[in-house]
Amino acid sequence: MIFAKATVLALSGLSLAHPGVHEPNSYSSMAKRHFLHDARRSLDLCADHLEKRGVNERAQARRAAIIEANKRHYFFPRDTETTVNKTHHSSLKVSPNTPESELFSKNPVCILAPEGEVGPFWVKGELIRSDVRDGEPGIPIILDGQFIDINTCEPIKDLYWDVWNCNSTGVYSGVQSDSNGNGDDASNLDKTFLRGIQKTDSDGVAQFKTIFPGHYSGRATHVHVIAHTDAHVLPNNTLTGGHVSHVGQLFFDQDLITMVEATYPYNTSTVDITKNIDDHVVQVETADSTSDPFFEYALLGDSIEDGIFGWVTLGINTTASHDSDVSYAAFLTKNGGVKNGDSSF
């Protein structure tokens, strides 16, 4: 197994954990459809601009280089129906002899604009870092995100990409709740696994090393996303100020999930898997729109255990502010996590 299994035993008691269903945010279905339609139209008009600026070409070269450089040894030195049923496997049959011209048979800039709910377990005060694994066992995955301003067609530099997902047995770090693993375990408040923030570069790109999320009752496998704009970094390597310009959740192909769930320790969970087609967030983010909130992906080796490279480009309205639509469950301080007694969750 790729990850050291010493920590797996500590997780065995959590295999039945399952956070409750996420509470929908305040967006109406009509407002969401209007946003997605306008954002999609704006982004379609950006295509030529992005091509002329060389953003697409650089994205191709960058992603090809990442896959080539990180095959097999990236983490360790060798040792609604159409959308849901669409494959996001990028046809990357990566080998040492694969020519770069064949690495990206699809348009690498697959722009989408989901706006969704934050979920009940967002933690404020997370550290700015790219490696968020913290020793968690599971299938390694590189998450590569690119952010484009739908108003200017330009990559968004210095945006802070905030991500979090559950571990291989369906438990989130940073929160203490009866609907998240052992509700009596106050030490989970101080844990930070699979949570972090990264700043985008001049091409609007940021990246994380993490593990493929597991599953829990009532939800399809997903990754939470928040985009912070105009924020500033504090001396303790956390964010302050700015506003939330984007809230959403990203998903994975069902056949990819099936492959991952067949491996250890994912397969220790006895909780039923909720499929993408039955997930209420997938339904809301894809209904009556062209939104496609799924990662494109490629395998980094011959088997799923060698790791996955997943990427997505998101259109962001930087003038939007969703601060009032997000509620945090806890706050990470220098002395550990603190529950938010005023959380709506």
Kinemage of the C-alpha trace (Angstrom):
@kinemage 1
@onewidth
@group {chain A} dominant
@subgroup {mainchain}
@vectorlist {calphas} color= white
{ca met a 1} P 0.000 0.000 0.000
{ca ile a 2} L 1.246 3.486 -0.835
{ca phe a 3} L 0.708 5.044 2.539
{ca ala a 4} L 2.136 3.710 5.765
{ca lys a 5} L -0.507 1.641 7.482
{ca ala a 6} L 0.500 2.454 11.029
{ca thr a 7} L -2.274 5.014 11.289
{ca val a 8} L -4.941 2.779 9.852
{ca leu a 9} L -5.680 0.955 13.089
{ca ala a 10} L -6.440 4.241 14.752
{ca leu a 11} L -9.038 4.849 12.065
{ca ser a 12} L -10.717 1.475 12.240
{ca gly a 13} L -13.153 2.627 14.882
{ca leu a 14} L -14.242 5.433 12.588
{ca ser a 15} L -15.252 3.306 9.649
{ca leu a 16} L -18.923 3.650 10.467
{ca ala a 17} L -18.738 7.410 10.810
{ca his a 18} L -20.968 9.464 8.604
{ca pro a 19} L -21.546 13.228 8.828
{ca gly a 20} L -25.148 14.245 8.359
{ca val a 21} L -26.496 15.516 5.095
{ca his a 22} L -25.140 18.969 4.279
{ca glu a 23} L -27.550 21.806 4.765
{ca pro a 24} L -28.384 23.601 1.516
{ca asn a 25} L -27.356 27.235 1.299
{ca ser a 26} L -29.627 30.144 0.574
{ca tyr a 27} L -29.304 30.170 -3.220
{ca ser a 28} L -32.600 29.579 -5.010
{ca ser a 29} L -32.679 27.166 -7.925
{ca met a 30} L -33.693 29.978 -10.275
{ca ala a 31} L -30.851 32.246 -9.107
{ca lys a 32} L -28.391 29.390 -9.538
{ca arg a 33} L -29.564 28.662 -13.069
{ca his a 34} L -29.224 32.342 -14.006
{ca phe a 35} L -25.727 32.492 -12.551
{ca leu a 36} L -24.573 29.333 -14.307
{ca his a 37} L -26.042 30.453 -17.629
{ca asp a 38} L -24.432 33.912 -17.455
{ca ala a 39} L -21.105 32.527 -16.224
{ca arg a 40} L -21.034 29.863 -18.936
{ca arg a 41} L -21.795 32.457 -21.628
{ca ser a 42} L -19.092 34.780 -20.307
{ca leu a 43} L -16.547 31.976 -20.207
{ca asp a 44} L -17.391 30.843 -23.740
{ca leu a 45} L -16.549 34.361 -24.910
{ca cys a 46} L -13.227 34.067 -23.058
{ca ala a 47} L -12.017 31.108 -25.111
{ca asp a 48} L -10.256 33.068 -27.868
{ca his a 49} L -8.798 35.489 -25.347
{ca leu a 50} L -7.309 32.681 -23.272
{ca glu a 51} L -5.900 31.050 -26.404
{ca lys a 52} L -4.242 34.250 -27.604
{ca arg a 53} L -2.784 34.921 -24.181
{ca gly a 54} L -1.196 31.485 -24.206
{ca val a 55} L -3.055 30.391 -21.062
{ca asn a 56} L -4.376 27.199 -22.651
{ca glu a 57} L -1.001 26.280 -24.108
{ca arg a 58} L 0.750 26.824 -20.790
{ca ala a 59} L -1.915 24.757 -19.038
{ca gln a 60} L -1.276 21.886 -21.468
{ca ala a 61} L 2.474 22.008 -21.000
{ca arg a 62} L 2.243 22.387 -17.234
{ca arg a 63} L -0.115 19.474 -16.762
{ca ala a 64} L 1.893 17.262 -19.087
{ca ala a 65} L 5.060 18.084 -17.166
{ca ile a 66} L 3.375 17.366 -13.828
{ca ile a 67} L 2.206 13.954 -14.952
{ca glu a 68} L 5.558 13.042 -16.492
{ca ala a 69} L 7.541 14.205 -13.461
{ca asn a 70} L 5.269 12.616 -10.896
{ca lys a 71} L 4.398 9.239 -12.324
{ca arg a 72} L 4.771 6.583 -9.636
{ca his a 73} L 7.095 8.570 -7.369
{ca tyr a 74} L 5.229 11.814 -6.709
{ca phe a 75} L 4.262 10.922 -3.156
{ca phe a 76} L 6.942 8.371 -2.390
{ca pro a 77} L 10.373 7.832 -3.918
{ca arg a 78} L 9.398 4.515 -5.585
{ca asp a 79} L 8.649 2.303 -2.895
{ca thr a 80} P -27.581 15.101 -13.300
{ca glu a 81} L -27.449 12.024 -15.781
{ca thr a 82} L -25.517 13.184 -18.876
{ca thr a 83} L -22.894 14.863 -16.738
{ca val a 84} L -22.767 12.030 -14.252
{ca asn a 85} L -22.431 9.420 -16.999
{ca lys a 86} L -19.823 11.389 -18.928
{ca thr a 87} L -16.298 10.102 -18.535
{ca his a 88} L -13.730 12.546 -17.201
{ca his a 89} L -10.836 10.184 -17.714
{ca ser a 90} L -8.642 12.237 -20.021
{ca ser a 91} L -7.409 9.281 -22.072
{ca leu a 92} L -3.944 9.781 -20.639
{ca lys a 93} L -2.224 6.420 -21.034
{ca val a 94} L 0.915 7.668 -19.391
{ca ser a 95} L 4.168 5.839 -20.006
{ca pro a 96} L 7.796 6.945 -20.423
{ca asn a 97} L 7.269 6.876 -24.205
{ca thr a 98} L 4.004 8.811 -24.370
{ca pro a 99} L 4.496 11.881 -26.620
{ca glu a 100} L 3.312 15.173 -25.163
{ca ser a 101} L 1.097 15.757 -28.200
{ca glu a 102} L -1.055 12.801 -27.123
{ca leu a 103} L -1.259 13.631 -23.426
{ca phe a 104} L -4.234 15.912 -23.800
{ca ser a 105} L -6.743 14.681 -26.341
{ca lys a 106} L -9.411 16.847 -24.716
{ca asn a 107} L -9.498 20.594 -24.201
{ca pro a 108} L -7.410 21.025 -21.033
{ca val a 109} L -9.319 24.128 -19.999
{ca cys a 110} L -12.629 22.541 -19.058
{ca ile a 111} L -14.186 25.622 -17.523
{ca leu a 112} L -17.138 25.268 -15.202
{ca ala a 113} L -18.897 27.512 -12.767
{ca pro a 114} L -20.647 25.646 -9.980
{ca glu a 115} L -21.896 27.606 -6.997
{ca gly a 116} L -23.026 25.398 -4.172
{ca glu a 117} L -23.335 24.894 -0.472
{ca val a 118} L -20.408 25.114 1.901
{ca gly a 119} L -21.427 22.088 3.974
{ca pro a 120} L -21.442 21.810 7.750
{ca phe a 121} L -17.716 21.293 8.395
{ca trp a 122} L -15.805 24.284 7.074
{ca val a 123} L -12.996 25.320 9.450
{ca lys a 124} L -11.631 28.857 9.384
{ca gly a 125} L -7.997 29.594 10.093
{ca glu a 126} L -6.504 26.727 8.076
{ca leu a 127} L -2.814 26.904 7.185
{ca ile a 128} L -1.543 27.925 3.773
{ca arg a 129} L 0.151 24.726 2.587
{ca ser a 130} L 0.126 22.421 -0.427
{ca asp a 131} L 0.654 19.047 1.290
{ca val a 132} L -2.415 18.385 3.432
{ca arg a 133} L -2.074 14.622 3.929
{ca asp a 134} L -0.819 14.615 7.533
{ca gly a 135} L -0.053 10.909 7.242
{ca glu a 136} L -3.607 9.867 6.323
{ca pro a 137} L -3.766 6.501 4.528
{ca gly a 138} L -5.423 6.291 1.146
{ca ile a 139} L -4.965 6.723 -2.587
{ca pro a 140} L -2.773 9.778 -3.268
{ca ile a 141} L -4.136 12.445 -5.571
{ca ile a 142} L -2.798 15.723 -6.926
{ca leu a 143} L -5.542 18.348 -7.185
{ca asp a 144} L -4.727 21.038 -9.748
{ca gly a 145} L -7.065 24.035 -9.998
{ca gln a 146} L -7.073 26.983 -12.355
{ca phe a 147} L -9.269 30.031 -11.749
{ca ile a 148} L -10.460 32.388 -14.505
{ca asp a 149} L -12.253 35.707 -13.956
{ca ile a 150} L -15.493 35.477 -15.937
{ca asn a 151} L -15.640 39.277 -16.224
{ca thr a 152} L -12.148 39.885 -17.643
{ca cys a 153} L -11.251 36.477 -19.129
{ca glu a 154} L -7.968 36.685 -17.226
{ca pro a 155} L -6.445 34.122 -14.862
{ca ile a 156} L -6.928 35.199 -11.258
{ca lys a 157} L -3.558 35.731 -9.585
{ca asp a 158} L -3.275 35.684 -5.777
{ca leu a 159} L -6.634 34.021 -5.225
{ca tyr a 160} L -6.557 31.678 -2.217
{ca trp a 161} L -7.996 28.229 -2.920
{ca asp a 162} L -9.426 26.661 0.248
{ca val a 163} L -10.093 22.886 0.066
{ca trp a 164} L -11.151 20.160 2.491
{ca asn a 165} L -12.492 16.629 2.266
{ca cys a 166} L -13.090 13.628 4.493
{ca asn a 167} L -10.536 10.848 4.960
{ca ser a 168} L -10.702 7.305 3.593
{ca thr a 169} L -13.256 6.250 6.220
{ca gly a 170} L -15.526 9.280 5.890
{ca val a 171} L -14.304 11.504 8.743
{ca tyr a 172} L -13.425 15.213 8.587
{ca ser a 173} L -10.664 16.734 10.687
{ca gly a 174} L -11.039 19.940 12.679
{ca val a 175} L -14.549 19.405 14.003
{ca gln a 176} L -16.184 17.592 16.895
{ca ser a 177} L -19.656 16.356 16.108
{ca asp a 178} L -21.819 13.293 16.678
{ca ser a 179} L -22.335 13.200 12.900
{ca asn a 180} L -18.580 13.067 12.228
{ca gly a 181} L -16.875 9.998 13.623
{ca asn a 182} L -16.595 9.769 17.389
{ca gly a 183} L -18.485 12.770 18.745
{ca asp a 184} L -16.758 12.359 22.117
{ca asp a 185} L -13.296 12.768 20.596
{ca ala a 186} L -12.394 16.394 21.339
{ca ser a 187} L -8.888 15.831 19.958
{ca asn a 188} L -10.304 15.857 16.424
{ca leu a 189} L -10.770 19.611 16.801
{ca asp a 190} L -6.982 19.997 16.756
{ca lys a 191} L -6.400 17.831 13.686
{ca thr a 192} L -5.837 19.386 10.273
{ca phe a 193} L -5.640 16.454 7.876
{ca leu a 194} L -6.935 17.009 4.350
{ca arg a 195} L -7.471 20.735 4.848
{ca gly a 196} L -5.448 23.622 3.481
{ca ile a 197} L -5.180 26.794 1.435
{ca gln a 198} L -3.005 27.662 -1.551
{ca lys a 199} L -2.397 30.906 -3.466
{ca thr a 200} L -2.748 30.920 -7.239
{ca asp a 201} L 0.134 31.930 -9.502
{ca ser a 202} L 0.128 34.267 -12.518
{ca asp a 203} L -1.846 31.700 -14.527
{ca gly a 204} L -4.457 31.376 -11.777
{ca val a 205} L -3.165 27.950 -10.756
{ca ala a 206} L -2.825 26.311 -7.341
{ca gln a 207} L -2.210 22.701 -6.375
{ca phe a 208} L -2.539 20.277 -3.463
{ca lys a 209} L -1.178 16.887 -2.445
{ca thr a 210} L -3.975 15.052 -0.687
{ca ile a 211} L -5.700 11.665 -0.656
{ca phe a 212} L -8.798 10.611 -2.525
{ca pro a 213} L -11.794 11.199 -0.229
{ca gly a 214} L -13.793 8.334 1.198
{ca his a 215} L -17.549 8.323 1.594
{ca tyr a 216} L -20.180 8.680 4.283
{ca ser a 217} L -23.934 8.311 4.522
{ca gly a 218} L -26.089 10.414 2.243
{ca arg a 219} L -23.378 12.060 0.125
{ca ala a 220} L -21.431 11.205 -3.002
{ca thr a 221} L -17.635 11.408 -2.859
{ca his a 222} L -16.641 15.074 -3.081
{ca val a 223} L -14.160 17.842 -2.330
{ca his a 224} L -15.225 21.177 -0.838
{ca val a 225} L -14.004 24.406 -2.426
{ca ile a 226} L -13.951 28.037 -1.343
{ca ala a 227} L -12.233 30.829 -3.284
{ca his a 228} L -10.975 33.795 -1.252
{ca thr a 229} L -10.200 37.019 -3.099
{ca asp a 230} L -8.456 40.180 -1.849
{ca ala a 231} L -7.330 38.352 1.297
{ca his a 232} L -4.046 38.937 3.138
{ca val a 233} L -1.652 36.561 4.847
{ca leu a 234} L -1.001 36.906 8.565
{ca pro a 235} L 2.405 36.210 10.163
{ca asn a 236} L 1.057 32.844 11.383
{ca asn a 237} L 0.501 31.722 7.753
{ca thr a 238} L -3.280 32.055 7.793
{ca leu a 239} L -5.651 34.402 5.951
{ca thr a 240} L -7.494 37.534 6.963
{ca gly a 241} L -9.786 39.959 5.156
{ca gly a 242} L -11.058 39.713 1.628
{ca his a 243} L -14.272 37.968 0.695
{ca val a 244} L -15.563 34.611 -0.491
{ca ser a 245} L -16.142 34.829 -4.257
{ca his a 246} L -16.950 31.194 -4.827
{ca val a 247} L -18.411 28.274 -2.886
{ca gly a 248} L -18.779 24.827 -4.363
{ca gln a 249} L -18.126 21.097 -4.327
{ca leu a 250} L -16.283 19.027 -6.917
{ca phe a 251} L -16.813 15.369 -7.770
{ca phe a 252} L -15.251 12.294 -9.375
{ca asp a 253} L -16.409 9.768 -11.968
{ca gln a 254} L -18.315 6.856 -10.476
{ca asp a 255} L -16.059 4.223 -12.039
{ca leu a 256} L -13.020 5.941 -10.522
{ca ile a 257} L -14.728 5.961 -7.117
{ca thr a 258} L -15.472 2.254 -7.499
{ca met a 259} L -11.795 1.498 -8.171
{ca val a 260} L -10.681 3.498 -5.147
{ca glu a 261} L -13.330 2.050 -2.839
{ca ala a 262} L -12.083 -1.460 -3.631
{ca thr a 263} L -8.736 -0.668 -1.974
{ca tyr a 264} L -7.741 -0.590 1.688
{ca pro a 265} L -8.758 1.161 3.936
{ca tyr a 266} L -11.723 2.463 1.920
{ca asn a 267} L -13.129 -1.049 1.736
{ca thr a 268} L -13.323 -1.305 5.545
{ca ser a 269} L -16.350 0.993 5.621
{ca thr a 270} L -19.744 -0.660 5.882
{ca val a 271} L -21.638 2.553 5.073
{ca asp a 272} L -23.613 2.444 1.827
{ca ile a 273} L -22.128 4.466 -1.032
{ca thr a 274} L -24.312 7.260 -2.405
{ca lys a 275} L -23.837 7.468 -6.161
{ca asn a 276} L -23.346 10.734 -8.031
{ca ile a 277} L -26.714 10.411 -9.745
{ca asp a 278} L -28.448 10.311 -6.336
{ca asp a 279} L -26.484 13.124 -4.678
{ca his a 280} L -28.502 16.270 -4.035
{ca val a 281} L -25.542 18.622 -4.559
{ca val a 282} L -24.642 17.028 -7.895
{ca gln a 283} L -28.269 17.414 -8.918
{ca val a 284} L -28.439 21.081 -7.925
{ca glu a 285} L -25.111 21.984 -9.548
{ca thr a 286} L -25.947 20.294 -12.865
{ca ala a 287} L -29.722 20.629 -13.282
{ca asp a 288} L -30.775 22.812 -16.209
{ca ser a 289} L -27.228 24.017 -16.817
{ca thr a 290} L -24.019 23.121 -18.623
{ca ser a 291} L -22.092 23.035 -15.379
{ca asp a 292} L -19.741 20.053 -15.085
{ca pro a 293} L -18.388 19.970 -11.505
{ca phe a 294} L -16.191 16.892 -12.055
{ca phe a 295} L -12.420 16.588 -12.038
{ca glu a 296} L -10.718 15.534 -15.244
{ca tyr a 297} L -8.183 12.918 -14.227
{ca ala a 298} L -5.330 10.665 -15.250
{ca leu a 299} L -3.576 7.829 -13.460
{ca leu a 300} L 0.045 8.403 -12.477
{ca gly a 301} L 1.031 4.788 -13.013
{ca asp a 302} L -0.173 1.355 -14.010
{ca ser a 303} L -2.601 0.994 -11.103
{ca ile a 304} L -4.850 3.182 -8.988
{ca glu a 305} L -2.438 2.753 -6.051
{ca asp a 306} L 0.235 4.687 -7.959
{ca gly a 307} L -1.858 7.819 -7.581
{ca ile a 308} L -4.182 10.129 -9.510
{ca phe a 309} L -3.782 13.546 -11.101
{ca gly a 310} L -7.044 15.521 -11.142
{ca trp a 311} L -7.571 18.972 -12.594
{ca val a 312} L -10.311 21.497 -13.122
{ca thr a 313} L -10.663 25.117 -14.254
{ca leu a 314} L -13.297 27.216 -12.518
{ca gly a 315} L -14.860 30.451 -13.642
{ca ile a 316} L -15.080 32.929 -10.783
{ca asn a 317} L -16.985 36.181 -10.498
{ca thr a 318} L -14.490 38.143 -8.397
{ca thr a 319} L -17.022 40.893 -7.746
{ca ala a 320} L -19.351 38.447 -5.991
{ca ser a 321} L -19.337 37.982 -2.234
{ca his a 322} L -20.824 34.914 -0.576
{ca asp a 323} L -19.619 35.712 2.931
{ca ser a 324} L -23.159 35.642 4.279
{ca asp a 325} L -23.766 32.218 2.736
{ca val a 326} L -20.977 30.403 4.545
{ca ser a 327} L -20.869 29.313 8.158
{ca tyr a 328} L -17.886 27.709 9.835
{ca ala a 329} L -18.067 24.837 12.300
{ca ala a 330} L -14.795 25.609 14.057
{ca phe a 331} L -11.842 27.962 14.073
{ca leu a 332} L -8.227 26.821 14.107
{ca thr a 333} L -6.100 28.841 16.543
{ca lys a 334} L -2.471 28.535 17.642
{ca asn a 335} L -3.764 26.547 20.613
{ca gly a 336} L -5.883 24.190 18.531
{ca gly a 337} L -9.435 24.100 17.219
{ca val a 338} L -12.355 25.940 18.817
{ca lys a 339} L -16.003 25.144 18.157
{ca asn a 340} L -18.147 27.881 16.689
{ca gly a 341} L -21.093 28.113 19.049
{ca asp a 342} L -22.938 30.383 16.601
{ca ser a 343} L -22.663 28.034 13.632
{ca ser a 344} L -25.957 27.496 11.857
{ca phe a 345} L -24.941 23.832 11.575
